[in-house]
């Protein structure tokens, strides 16, 4: 484990001295451990030409495996700690920005109240990035958008919500009609998310299916930036209906049937059982959604899936 952690540290900074300083070990000791690992594996892991440190093909192959091994060891250590009765532990949760800004804040608060000793770590990102982090062992659970772009067979998904997508505009640019068709976006400049963002891909796919390429007024933002640009009147955007809560400067217009929807699923790795803390969070989240549905407290356009 020590050799692998040293290898990952050097691979990330591409510098032996900096890696040693980060790990708080002597540089000769770190170099010796790397050489021992290379001897055991029978292949060099780094190319050290003219002071430049690069990964060899063997090093490139080992890096994702080493990260996963180290993450799994850390998970195993915390799983043993969980046996104390959920007084300690950790949950690493990933989700899209729109979910953290909406439903998840209240669900996280419920979990925190029930399990104050459990450390919560959250990671915002698009589904593609979250799936990658799950596969690397850097997350315990993630709320992702279906269908998956990845075909990783080691990933298990449970659909939990379906939400409508709406066209959001500033009050000055709001359409006069109560609904819009996808074809109506042909004449509206769009504020577009960065590449790799699920909503960007969904919007572009719908427009192309309708026979046109959308026009971008500006592109490259995350959720908060996109909503602020729309508020400023730079264009419209296609977003989940739940993000409109607390945004009086925005107007959401539903898309005419069949409209656009997306399915949200809770995902984890099949090859590693979720920790006690992660399972407790899953049950807390699902219970929170059941209670929200029963109390008619789900955001407009959001439906719970059994």
C-alpha positions as CSV (number, residue, x, y, z in Angstrom):
1,X,0.0,0.0,0.0
2,X,2.8,2.4,0.8
3,X,4.5,1.7,-2.5
4,X,1.2,2.3,-4.4
5,X,0.6,5.5,-2.5
6,X,4.1,6.8,-3.3
7,X,3.6,5.8,-7.0
8,X,0.3,7.7,-7.2
9,X,1.7,10.8,-5.5
10,X,4.6,11.0,-8.0
11,X,2.3,10.3,-11.0
12,X,0.0,13.2,-10.0
13,X,2.7,15.8,-9.7
14,X,5.3,14.3,-12.1
15,X,8.1,15.3,-9.6
16,X,9.8,13.1,-7.0
17,X,10.9,15.9,-4.7
18,X,7.4,17.5,-4.6
19,X,5.8,14.2,-4.0
20,X,8.1,13.5,-1.1
21,X,7.3,16.9,0.4
22,X,3.6,16.2,0.1
23,X,4.0,12.8,1.7
24,X,6.4,14.2,4.3
25,X,9.0,11.5,3.6
26,X,12.6,11.8,2.5
27,X,13.1,11.9,-1.2
28,X,15.6,9.0,-1.3
29,X,13.2,6.8,0.7
30,X,10.4,7.5,-1.8
31,X,12.7,6.8,-4.8
32,X,13.8,3.5,-3.2
33,X,10.2,2.4,-2.7
34,X,9.4,3.2,-6.4
35,X,12.4,1.2,-7.6
36,X,11.3,-1.7,-5.4
37,X,7.8,-1.5,-6.9
38,X,9.2,-1.4,-10.4
39,X,11.4,-4.5,-9.6
40,X,8.4,-6.4,-8.2
41,X,6.3,-5.6,-11.3
42,X,9.1,-6.2,-13.7
43,X,8.7,-3.0,-15.6
44,X,9.6,0.7,-15.3
45,X,6.8,3.0,-14.2
46,X,8.4,6.3,-14.9
47,X,10.5,7.7,-17.7
48,X,13.1,10.0,-16.2
49,X,14.7,11.6,-19.4
50,X,16.4,14.9,-18.9
51,X,14.7,15.6,-15.6
52,X,11.2,15.3,-17.0
53,X,9.1,12.7,-15.3
54,X,6.5,10.9,-17.5
55,X,4.6,7.7,-17.1
56,X,5.6,4.7,-19.1
57,X,2.9,2.5,-20.7
58,X,3.2,0.3,-17.6
59,X,2.7,3.3,-15.4
60,X,-0.3,4.5,-17.4
61,X,-1.9,1.0,-16.9
62,X,-1.2,0.9,-13.2
63,X,-2.4,4.4,-12.3
64,X,-6.2,3.9,-12.4
65,X,-5.8,0.5,-10.7
66,X,-3.6,1.9,-7.9
67,X,-6.1,4.7,-7.3
68,X,-8.9,2.2,-7.0
69,X,-7.0,-0.2,-4.8
70,X,-6.1,2.7,-2.4
71,X,-9.7,3.9,-2.4
72,X,-11.0,0.4,-1.7
73,X,-8.5,0.0,1.2
74,X,-9.7,3.2,2.7
75,X,-13.3,2.1,2.3
76,X,-12.6,-1.2,4.0
77,X,-11.0,0.6,6.9
78,X,-14.0,2.8,7.3
79,X,-16.4,-0.1,7.0
80,X,-14.7,-1.7,10.0
81,X,-15.1,1.6,11.8
82,X,-18.8,1.5,10.9
83,X,-19.3,-1.5,13.0
84,X,-19.3,0.8,16.0
85,X,-22.9,1.5,15.2
86,X,-22.8,4.5,12.8
87,X,-21.2,6.7,15.4
88,X,-18.4,7.3,12.9
89,X,-17.9,6.9,9.2
90,X,-18.0,8.7,5.9
91,X,-20.3,9.1,3.0
92,X,-18.9,10.5,-0.3
93,X,-21.8,11.6,-2.4
94,X,-21.8,12.9,-6.0
95,X,-24.7,14.7,-7.7
96,X,-25.4,17.3,-10.4
97,X,-25.5,20.9,-9.3
98,X,-29.2,21.2,-9.8
99,X,-29.9,18.4,-7.3
100,X,-27.6,19.9,-4.7
101,X,-29.4,23.2,-5.1
102,X,-32.8,21.6,-4.8
103,X,-33.9,18.4,-3.0
104,X,-30.6,17.2,-1.7
105,X,-30.0,20.0,0.8
106,X,-33.0,19.0,2.9
107,X,-32.2,15.3,2.6
108,X,-28.6,15.9,3.7
109,X,-29.9,17.9,6.7
110,X,-32.1,15.0,7.7
111,X,-29.2,12.6,7.5
112,X,-26.9,14.9,9.4
113,X,-29.5,15.2,12.2
114,X,-29.8,11.4,12.5
115,X,-26.1,10.6,12.2
116,X,-24.1,13.6,13.5
117,X,-20.9,11.5,13.7
118,X,-20.9,10.6,10.0
119,X,-18.7,12.8,7.8
120,X,-20.4,14.0,4.6
121,X,-18.4,14.8,1.5
122,X,-20.1,16.1,-1.6
123,X,-18.9,16.4,-5.2
124,X,-20.7,18.3,-7.9
125,X,-20.4,17.3,-11.5
126,X,-22.0,16.0,-14.6
127,X,-23.0,12.3,-14.8
128,X,-20.0,11.4,-16.9
129,X,-17.6,12.7,-14.3
130,X,-19.5,11.1,-11.5
131,X,-19.6,7.7,-13.2
132,X,-15.8,8.0,-13.6
133,X,-15.3,8.9,-9.9
134,X,-17.5,5.9,-8.9
135,X,-15.4,3.6,-11.0
136,X,-12.2,4.9,-9.4
137,X,-13.6,4.4,-5.9
138,X,-13.6,8.1,-5.2
139,X,-17.4,8.2,-4.4
140,X,-19.6,5.8,-2.5
141,X,-22.9,6.9,-4.1
142,X,-23.9,9.3,-6.9
143,X,-27.1,10.7,-8.3
144,X,-26.7,10.5,-12.1
145,X,-28.8,11.0,-15.2
146,X,-30.0,8.0,-17.2
147,X,-29.3,6.6,-19.7
148,X,-25.7,6.2,-18.9
149,X,-23.0,7.2,-21.3
150,X,-20.8,4.6,-19.8
151,X,-21.4,0.8,-20.1
152,X,-19.4,-0.1,-17.0
153,X,-21.0,-3.5,-15.9
154,X,-19.8,-2.9,-12.4
155,X,-22.2,0.0,-11.9
156,X,-25.7,-0.6,-10.4
157,X,-28.4,2.1,-10.8
158,X,-31.8,2.6,-9.2
159,X,-34.1,5.1,-10.9
160,X,-35.6,7.3,-8.1
161,X,-37.0,10.5,-9.8
162,X,-38.2,11.8,-13.1
163,X,-38.2,15.6,-13.7
164,X,-39.4,17.9,-16.5
165,X,-37.1,20.2,-18.3
166,X,-38.3,23.7,-19.1
167,X,-37.2,26.7,-21.1
168,X,-36.0,29.4,-18.8
169,X,-35.9,33.1,-19.7
170,X,-35.7,36.5,-18.1
171,X,-39.0,38.3,-17.7
172,X,-38.1,40.6,-20.6
173,X,-37.5,37.7,-22.9
174,X,-40.3,35.4,-21.6
175,X,-42.5,33.9,-24.4
176,X,-46.1,35.0,-24.6
177,X,-47.4,31.4,-25.0
178,X,-47.9,29.1,-22.1
179,X,-45.8,26.3,-23.7
180,X,-43.0,26.1,-26.3
181,X,-42.1,23.5,-28.8
182,X,-38.5,22.4,-29.4
183,X,-38.9,24.0,-32.9
184,X,-39.4,27.4,-31.2
185,X,-35.8,27.2,-29.9
186,X,-34.6,27.7,-33.5
187,X,-35.2,31.4,-33.2
188,X,-34.0,31.8,-29.6
189,X,-30.3,32.3,-28.7
190,X,-29.4,29.8,-26.0
191,X,-27.2,30.1,-23.0
192,X,-25.4,26.7,-23.1
193,X,-23.7,24.6,-20.5
194,X,-20.1,23.4,-20.9
195,X,-19.2,20.4,-22.9
196,X,-19.8,17.1,-21.2
197,X,-22.8,18.5,-19.3
198,X,-25.9,16.3,-19.4
199,X,-28.2,19.2,-20.2
200,X,-26.1,20.4,-23.1
201,X,-26.2,17.0,-24.7
202,X,-30.0,16.6,-24.1
203,X,-30.7,20.1,-25.6
204,X,-28.6,19.5,-28.6
205,X,-30.0,16.1,-29.3
206,X,-33.6,17.4,-29.1
207,X,-32.8,20.3,-31.4
208,X,-31.1,18.0,-33.9
209,X,-34.0,15.6,-33.9
210,X,-36.2,18.6,-34.7
211,X,-34.0,19.3,-37.7
212,X,-31.8,22.3,-36.6
213,X,-28.6,23.2,-34.8
214,X,-29.2,25.5,-31.8
215,X,-27.6,29.0,-31.7
216,X,-25.5,29.8,-28.7
217,X,-25.4,33.3,-27.2
218,X,-22.7,32.1,-24.8
219,X,-21.5,28.7,-23.8
220,X,-19.3,27.0,-21.2
221,X,-21.0,27.7,-17.9
222,X,-22.1,25.6,-14.9
223,X,-25.6,25.8,-13.6
224,X,-25.3,29.0,-11.5
225,X,-23.5,30.9,-14.3
226,X,-26.1,29.8,-16.9
227,X,-29.0,31.0,-14.7
228,X,-27.3,34.3,-14.1
229,X,-26.6,34.8,-17.8
230,X,-30.3,34.1,-18.5
231,X,-31.4,36.6,-15.8
232,X,-29.2,39.2,-17.5
233,X,-31.1,38.7,-20.7
234,X,-28.4,37.0,-22.7
235,X,-30.7,34.2,-23.9
236,X,-32.8,31.2,-22.8
237,X,-31.7,27.8,-21.5
238,X,-33.2,24.4,-21.0
239,X,-33.0,23.4,-17.4
240,X,-34.6,21.2,-14.8
241,X,-37.8,22.7,-13.4
242,X,-36.6,22.4,-9.8
243,X,-33.8,25.0,-10.2
244,X,-36.4,27.8,-10.6
245,X,-37.1,27.8,-6.8
246,X,-35.8,31.0,-5.3
247,X,-35.1,32.6,-8.7
248,X,-37.8,35.4,-9.0
249,X,-35.9,36.9,-12.0
250,X,-36.6,33.8,-14.1
251,X,-39.6,32.5,-16.0
252,X,-39.9,28.8,-16.8
253,X,-42.0,27.8,-19.8
254,X,-42.9,24.1,-20.1
255,X,-42.2,22.3,-23.4
256,X,-45.3,21.0,-25.2
257,X,-45.9,17.3,-25.1
258,X,-44.1,15.0,-25.3
259,X,-41.6,17.6,-23.9
260,X,-38.3,16.8,-22.4
261,X,-37.7,14.8,-19.2
262,X,-34.8,13.2,-17.5
263,X,-34.5,10.2,-15.1
264,X,-32.4,10.5,-12.0
265,X,-30.9,7.3,-10.6
266,X,-28.9,6.5,-7.4
267,X,-25.7,4.6,-8.5
268,X,-23.0,2.7,-6.8
269,X,-20.4,0.1,-7.7
270,X,-21.5,-3.5,-7.8
271,X,-18.1,-5.0,-7.0
272,X,-17.8,-3.1,-3.7
273,X,-20.7,-3.3,-1.2
274,X,-21.7,0.1,0.1
275,X,-20.6,0.9,3.6
276,X,-23.0,0.9,6.5
277,X,-22.9,4.7,6.4
278,X,-23.7,4.8,2.6
279,X,-26.6,2.4,3.0
280,X,-27.9,4.5,5.8
281,X,-27.8,7.6,3.6
282,X,-29.6,5.7,0.8
283,X,-32.4,4.7,3.1
284,X,-32.6,8.3,4.5
285,X,-32.8,9.8,1.0
286,X,-35.5,7.4,-0.2
287,X,-37.5,7.9,3.0
288,X,-37.2,11.7,2.5
289,X,-38.5,11.4,-1.1
290,X,-41.4,9.3,0.1
291,X,-42.3,11.8,2.8
292,X,-42.0,14.7,0.3
293,X,-44.3,13.0,-2.1
294,X,-46.9,12.2,0.6
295,X,-46.8,15.8,1.8
296,X,-47.0,17.2,-1.8
297,X,-43.6,18.8,-1.2
298,X,-41.8,17.6,-4.3
299,X,-40.9,20.5,-6.6
300,X,-43.2,21.1,-9.6
301,X,-42.4,18.8,-12.5
302,X,-40.7,16.2,-10.3
303,X,-42.1,12.7,-9.9
304,X,-40.9,10.0,-7.5
305,X,-40.3,6.6,-9.1
306,X,-40.9,3.4,-7.2
